[in-house]
Amino acid sequence: MQALVSVHSVPEVELVLAAGISLIDLKETSHGALAALDLTTSKAIVVAVNQFRQQTSQTDIVISATVGDDCDSPTTLHQRIDDRLHIGVEVIKLPMVIWGQLGYQATIDHFLKLRVPLIAVMTPASMAAENMHEQLKWLAQQKYWGVMVDTQDKSNTLTALVSISALQGFVQVAKSLGLFVGIAGGLQLAHFETLAALNPDYLGFRSGLCAQGQRAQALLPEKVDALASRVSQIC
Ligand SMILES: O=C[C@H](O)COP(=O)(O)O
């Protein structure tokens, strides 16, 4: 299992890479849950990751990016995805309000046909929905690369909103369908063991690694190190 950490600057990605975290997620953390990071900063982060790759020959690093909590049109979505792929982002995360909306299907299909790895982000409420299995099946049929659950309201942790058994069902079904599956949403380090036991492909973190548990604050090196060490202990 791996850990994903959302970063919003070059110093942050350097900290995270040095600790041994392999899933690097570009995100604007000052507002929203899946806000897109500006392209200039995103590009600088990608350059820093590529330098690190060259220096260390590490091959398991993956760079993902979000494209916004919402979007105003398919054209804007196309542009946002294209821009990020162009600078070297490898995986694109899409919120449910975008991937679940018919109006965006043609745009999304375009990138799926190009084999661009897309992650569909699901809401906590959808974990308990009767059609959760069907939705995962549909995502797999569409050839999404992965799926993850994440919270929108960062004042609550995922575990306060979704039962462990519902998360277990989500992970099991997604994995059986060949989707790369992640769990995130206000997770603290204390949640690590319980959620890692569900055997997702990754756990995603931001708030729980920041000063005062506030995702807009800086990442704390000791917490990033503690996360990396927990990951290495179970791998
Ligand atoms: O994709 C992972 C998220 O950025 C996690 O953020 P969070 O821990 O603040 O919910």
The ligand as an SDF file (V2000), in Angstrom:
LIG
                    3D

 10  9  0  0  0  0  0  0  0  0999 V2000
   -6.4900   13.5820   -1.9050 O   0  0  0  0  0  0  0  0  0  0  0  0
   -6.2750   13.6540   -0.7000 C   0  0  0  0  0  0  0  0  0  0  0  0
   -6.7210   14.8460    0.0200 C   0  0  0  0  0  0  0  0  0  0  0  0
   -6.0430   15.9900   -0.4130 O   0  0  0  0  0  0  0  0  0  0  0  0
   -6.7330   14.6690    1.4480 C   0  0  0  0  0  0  0  0  0  0  0  0
   -6.9530   15.9110    2.0500 O   0  0  0  0  0  0  0  0  0  0  0  0
   -7.5020   15.9910    3.5160 P   0  0  0  0  0  0  0  0  0  0  0  0
   -6.7220   15.0440    4.3550 O   0  0  0  0  0  0  0  0  0  0  0  0
   -7.3420   17.4150    3.9100 O   0  0  0  0  0  0  0  0  0  0  0  0
   -8.9440   15.5870    3.4450 O   0  0  0  0  0  0  0  0  0  0  0  0
  1  2  2  0
  2  3  1  0
  3  4  1  0
  3  5  1  0
  5  6  1  0
  6  7  1  0
  7  8  2  0
  7  9  1  0
  7 10  1  0
M  END
$$$$
